[in-house]
Every structure is written in structure tokens, then in C-alpha cells.
């Protein structure tokens, strides 16, 4: 499977049998409708956002999974994120990531600001 993104003078090619859903989310956020998925065997272009694979992956995404993805993308440990949020314990961050603790609106705003992500990801 191959993901191809075309913008003026930009083409990103990712080859492999499985493209990580986290990567697809980042590509979708950045390129929107310009993102196309092409099979390696030359099949026609498919709108990845209409595919069963994408819909299934999107259903599995939770605010906690987004939190873990964005935290790891910034290179932060749970301890470092907790400290940046004003001394929140590592276990609290872990519980939010694993869905055992809800992310409040106030916390979602802080996370959005700190991680540079849309607020809606954490709600």
C-alpha cells in the first residue's frame, strides 16, 4: 500500500504493507482532500477517507490515544508532560491516555496549547 500526497511541488511516498493510523491522521490533518491512497500494483486512486480501513481506524481513536500520539511526537515522557502541565502526576497522565480518567475541558485546553494540536482531539 502506498500513500501519496500531492501539493504544488510536494509528493510524499510511503511504502509498506501497513501505514500506521497515527501517520494517516497527521497526513489527513495537513493535506485534507489532497491525500490519496494508491496500491503498489497500480490500482486506481482511492479516497482514503472513504475507505473501510480509515473509518475503522478512526472509530478506534480516543482522546487518550490522541494524547499519547501527540505527547510522543513532541518527544515528551508522561513525567515531562505532567511537569509542563503544572505538576500533574505521571499516573494521572497514564490514566488519561488509557481511558481510565476523562480529560476535562480545562485540561484539553492546556494540552491543546502545550502540544500545538486541535482542542477537539482531546474532547
C-alpha positions, 0 to 999 in steps of 0.5 A: 500500500502506498500513500501519496500526497500531492501539493504544488511541488510536494509528493510524499511516498510511503511504502509498506504493507501497513501505514500506521493510523497515527501517520494517516491522521497527521497526513489527513490533518495537513493535506485534507482532500489532497491525500490519496491512497494508491496500491503498489500494483497500480490500482486506481486512486482511492479516497482514503477517507472513504475507505473501510480501513480509515473509518475503522481506524478512526472509530478506534481513536480516543482522546487518550490515544490522541494524547499519547500520539501527540505527547510522543511526537513532541518527544515528551515522557508522561513525567515531562508532560505532567511537569509542563502541565503544572505538576500533574502526576505521571499516573494521572497522565497514564490514566488519561491516555488509557481511558481510565480518567476523562480529560476535562475541558480545562485540561484539553485546553492546556494540552491543546496549547502545550502540544500545538494540536486541535482542542477537539482531539482531546474532547 
